[in-house]
Amino acid sequence: MAVVPTTEIDMFATSDQRTRYAQYRHLRELGAVVRLREPDVYAITRYDEVRAVLADHGTFLSGEGVGFNADVNQMMRGVTLVSDPPEHDVLRSVVGAGLRPGSLRGRSEEIAGKARDLVADVVERGGIDGVTELAQVIPMLVIPDFLGLPDRNREHLYAWGQVGNDLLGPVTERTPHNMEMTRRLFEFAHELAANRELAPGSPGAAMLEAADQGVVPKEKCPLLLVDFIGPSLETTAAAIGHLLVVFAERPDQWAALRAEPGLVASAINELLRFESPVRGLTRVAARDTEVGGVTIPRGARVWALFASANRDERKWERPDEFDFRRNPRDHLAFGHGAHGCVGHGVARLELHALFHALLESVERVEFTGDPVIAENTILNTYAEVPVRLVARRRG
């Protein structure tokens, strides 16, 4: 059995994307499994091993938390993301009931209309901040209505939900603020469940009905609402920010995609592979087990690095190049296995609608300033993307 390589690299010292990708590359060169000194965790770095870890939910447990912050892991314990079978399977069946393909298809034209209206508006404005005026707006136009949330507090919802992924990382100077925002979101979710303020026929209302029937405990409902609201807003917004940056940097690929709009699904997959919104999540080993030729001891925390796996040279040719024709359908940006992102269908609908709205109306995406990377321990995202969406010439 090989000795596990170790490193002193601080994987949380910066949010700079180029630095992070260089770190991932270095870790992959060291091995499929690399032990970090601080925090003490076994980083899973290569595609095949990350996929295998995510697929083996019996060995690599989520119920002990999927992040690095012990307090947050404890706070989230028992939600879909932080649970193990059989509890996880029951919770996921309830949360995912309204997310099945048939249910989503019925919303596709509605979402497409909202995307077209928003794009027409921002094109008319000229220069915009692509994060606050486009990326964050799309999920807010979709998710609250989709879940059946009331109108009240919608102006606060994104700020409350935005901090979730950052909280999963080690404690930082942002942690007190993040905890306060999360407290407010939890408080609101408890009010929604207690007052049954969720629109009839919505996935939120269906969750309450499942609790009435004893399928899930009633005290779980607020947690399950939080479990869906936060990730569904900030991860989609992160992907949209990258969409703007990637194509502003590659006008030739935007022009080519405009000529081949049938490849939007491929472009979405490549965007998620190339700039995975979530760096990765952790698990705890239930027993001594072998991964990549080394032993991971029982009780050790492992970090499945989605973003590193999606740039693995062993899996992808030219992994550091963006090519919208690649269509990497087996990327790991949504995770994999039993804990694969339950809301990925909604996220794909939003991205599909936005891509088509942009392709129909936008000749090119131009920077009007330098993008600003957001400080976040787990999420790969922007704080600002100053751009102009140049209107497509007609006729």
Secondary structure, 3 states (H helix, E strand, C coil): CCCCCEECCCCCCCCCHHHHHHHHHHHHHHCCEEEECCCCEEEECCHHHHHHHHHCCCCEECCCCCCCCHHHHHHCCCCCCCCCCCHHHHHHHHHCHHHCHHHHHCCHHHHHHHHHHHHHHHHHHCEEECHHHHHCHHHHHHHHHHHCCCCCCHHHHHHHHHCHHHHHCCCCCCHHHHHHHHHHHHHHHHHHHHHCCCCCCCHHHHHHHHHHCCCCCHHHHHHHHHHHHHHHHHHHHHHHHHHHHHHHHCHHHHHHHHHCHHHHHHHHHHHHHHCCCECCEEEEECCCEEECCEEECCCCEEEECHHHHCCCCCCCCCCCCCCCCCCCCCCCCCCCHHHCCCCHHHHHHHHHHHHHHHHHHEEEEEECCCCEECCCCCECCEEECEEEEEECCCC
